[in-house]
Amino acid sequence: MEKLRIVFMGTPEFAVGIIETIIKNNYQVVGVITAADKPAGRGQKIKFSAVKEFAIANQLTLLQPTNLKDESFLEELKALNANLQIVVAFRMLPKVVWEMPSLGTFNLHASLLPNYRGAAPINWAIINGETKTGVTTFFIDDKIDTGAMILSSELAIDQTENAGHLHDRLMNLGSETVIETLKLIEKGSVNTSIQQDHSKIKTAYKLNRENCKIDWTKSAVEIHNLIRGLSPYPAAWCYFEDKDEKWNVKIYDSTINLEEHNTMIGSLICTKKELKIAVRDGFIAIHHLQFPGKKKMNTAELLNGIKFSDQSIAS
């Protein structure tokens, strides 16, 4: 049985859960690769990635290349003498990097491949109303999320959970699946399967301002799934308009009331503690939201400080 010397590559919190489990299972991590530091927030303070924070706290060798083809980085990577690389939520690797270790480079992806290849698989599974999702480990090739699959594990999506909750459950499932994958690689007993492309494969497109905006002409279920699929981050958004005022509002939490009505689509209906918005097949009740320059608040807190007129609409 070959002793594994692992280089781990990742950036966000999701990747931290995986590397933490790898180390707890007594695997040797000889190096960590993560994104370069970036300024963030209003003060543009330098922010470390979640993986960098973990690497520093655990005194792991850390590399932060800006160019993965840079000769000096490739020399540093080679000097780590790893025989396996693991990638979790990082970036596309050049062939010279993923081919380097003798046992290859495998990726953990938070979907049941070939569905939801791409940047935001957890979000899109909920946005599209899926009832199940999962994780897949696969050997990296020269395309994005297309390599030969090693293992996949699935779980049911609760129809009330949001992307944050599903993220945490998939991180736990991914940790278990990575350990199972490592055991197979150690024993030399990996059997891969080739991904079968077909016309109905769904894609996990990168999230942007446009595809996070709520279209109030859609059905209640579609709107509700968008809201929970983007909560807590980056959050679904829309405009609230009332007389001469217009606010850019983030919405984090909603429930559905399906019923026939004659109310204009997009109308805001308020009581002292409740806010709902008319859609074509019912109403969306809003529970947590955020106005520009304000903290996230529940609906009752918002309605304490603002009064909407009968002409107010969401757009």
Residue pairs with C-beta under 8 A, 6 or more apart in sequence:
1 186
1 187
1 188
2 83
2 103
2 186
2 188
3 28
4 27
4 28
4 83
4 84
4 103
4 182
4 185
4 186
5 28
5 30
5 80
5 81
5 82
5 83
5 84
6 22
6 27
6 28
6 29
6 30
6 82
6 84
6 85
6 86
7 29
7 30
7 31
7 32
7 33
7 77
7 80
7 82
7 84
7 85
7 86
7 101
8 15
8 18
8 19
8 22
8 29
8 31
8 32
8 33
8 51
8 85
8 86
8 88
9 32
9 33
9 34
9 85
9 86
9 87
9 88
9 90
9 93
10 16
10 18
10 19
10 32
10 34
10 51
10 87
10 88
10 89
10 90
11 34
11 35
11 49
11 50
11 51
11 89
11 90
11 91
12 49
12 50
12 51
12 89
13 50
13 167
13 171
14 88
14 89
14 110
14 167
14 170
14 171
14 174
15 50
15 51
15 88
15 89
15 90
16 50
16 51
16 53
16 54
17 171
17 172
17 174
17 175
18 86
18 88
18 108
18 171
18 174
18 175
18 178
19 29
19 32
19 51
19 54
19 88
20 54
20 175
21 175
21 176
21 178
21 179
22 29
22 86
22 178
22 179
22 182
23 29
23 58
25 179
25 182
27 182
29 60
30 61
30 80
30 81
30 82
31 60
31 61
31 62
31 63
31 77
31 80
31 82
32 51
32 52
32 54
32 55
32 60
32 61
32 62
32 63
33 62
33 63
33 64
33 65
33 77
33 90
34 49
34 51
34 52
34 55
34 62
34 63
34 64
34 90
35 49
35 52
35 64
35 90
35 91
36 64
36 65
36 66
37 46
37 47
37 48
37 49
37 52
37 64
38 46
38 47
39 45
39 46
39 47
40 46
40 47
41 47
48 56
52 62
52 64
54 60
55 61
55 62
56 62
61 80
63 73
63 76
63 77
65 73
67 73
68 91
68 93
68 94
68 97
69 94
69 96
74 96
74 97
77 97
77 100
78 100
82 100
82 101
83 101
83 102
83 103
84 101
84 103
84 104
84 105
84 106
84 185
85 97
85 98
85 100
85 101
85 104
85 105
85 106
86 105
86 106
86 107
86 108
86 178
87 93
87 105
87 106
87 107
87 108
87 140
88 107
88 108
88 174
88 178
89 110
92 144
93 105
93 140
95 142
97 105
98 104
98 105
98 140
98 141
99 105
103 185
104 139
104 140
105 139
105 140
106 137
106 138
106 139
106 140
106 150
106 181
106 185
107 137
107 138
107 139
107 140
107 145
107 147
108 135
108 136
108 137
108 174
108 177
108 178
109 117
109 121
109 135
109 136
109 137
109 138
109 145
110 116
110 121
110 122
110 133
110 135
110 167
110 170
110 174
111 117
111 121
111 122
111 125
111 133
111 134
111 135
111 136
111 204
112 132
112 133
112 134
112 135
112 136
112 152
112 154
113 136
113 138
113 145
113 149
113 152
113 195
114 145
114 146
114 195
114 196
114 197
114 198
114 201
115 201
115 202
116 124
116 125
116 133
116 202
116 203
116 204
117 144
117 145
117 146
117 201
117 203
117 204
118 124
118 144
118 145
118 203
118 204
118 205
118 206
119 204
119 205
119 206
119 207
120 204
120 205
120 206
120 207
121 133
121 204
122 133
122 163
122 166
122 167
122 170
123 163
123 204
123 207
123 229
123 230
124 202
124 203
124 204
124 205
124 229
125 133
125 157
125 166
125 204
125 229
126 157
126 161
126 162
126 163
126 166
126 225
126 228
126 229
127 225
127 226
127 229
127 230
128 202
128 225
128 229
129 221
129 222
129 225
130 157
131 156
131 157
131 159
132 154
132 155
132 156
132 157
133 154
133 155
133 157
133 166
133 170
134 152
134 153
134 154
134 155
134 170
134 173
135 152
135 153
135 170
135 173
135 174
135 177
136 149
136 150
136 151
136 152
136 177
137 149
137 150
137 151
137 152
137 177
137 178
137 181
138 145
138 147
138 148
138 149
138 150
138 192
138 195
139 147
139 148
139 150
139 192
140 147
141 147
141 148
146 195
147 195
148 192
148 193
148 194
148 195
149 192
149 193
149 194
149 195
150 181
150 184
150 190
150 192
151 177
151 180
151 181
151 184
152 177
153 173
153 176
153 177
155 169
155 170
155 173
157 166
158 165
160 228
161 228
162 228
162 229
162 231
162 232
162 252
162 253
163 228
163 229
163 230
163 231
163 232
163 233
164 231
164 232
164 233
181 190
184 190
205 211
207 230
207 234
209 237
212 226
212 230
212 234
212 235
212 236
212 237
213 236
213 237
213 238
214 223
214 226
214 227
214 236
214 237
214 238
214 251
214 314
215 223
216 223
216 238
216 265
216 266
216 277
216 279
216 314
216 315
217 265
217 279
217 280
218 279
218 280
219 279
219 280
219 281
220 256
220 257
220 258
220 279
220 280
220 281
220 282
220 283
220 284
221 256
223 254
223 279
223 284
224 254
224 255
224 256
224 284
226 236
227 236
227 251
227 252
227 253
227 254
227 284
228 253
228 254
229 236
230 236
231 252
231 253
232 252
235 250
235 251
235 252
235 290
236 250
236 251
236 252
237 248
237 249
237 250
237 251
238 249
238 251
238 314
238 315
239 246
239 247
239 248
239 249
239 314
239 315
240 246
240 247
240 249
240 268
240 308
240 312
240 313
240 314
241 247
241 312
241 313
241 314
241 315
242 268
242 308
242 309
242 311
242 312
242 313
243 309
243 311
247 291
247 292
248 292
249 289
249 290
249 291
249 292
249 314
250 289
250 290
250 296
251 286
251 288
251 289
252 287
252 288
252 289
252 290
252 296
253 286
253 287
253 288
253 289
254 284
254 285
254 286
254 287
255 284
255 285
255 287
256 282
256 283
256 284
256 285
257 276
257 282
257 283
257 284
257 285
258 281
258 282
259 281
259 282
259 283
260 281
261 278
261 282
261 283
263 269
263 278
263 283
264 278
264 313
265 278
265 279
265 280
266 277
266 278
266 313
266 314
266 315
267 277
267 278
267 312
267 313
267 314
268 275
268 276
268 277
268 308
268 312
268 313
268 314
269 275
269 276
269 277
269 278
269 283
270 303
270 308
270 312
271 303
272 300
272 303
273 299
273 300
273 303
274 285
274 299
274 303
275 285
275 286
275 299
275 302
275 303
276 283
276 284
276 285
276 286
277 283
277 284
277 286
277 314
286 299
287 298
287 299
288 296
288 297
288 298
288 299
289 296
289 297
289 299
289 302
290 296
290 297
291 302
291 306
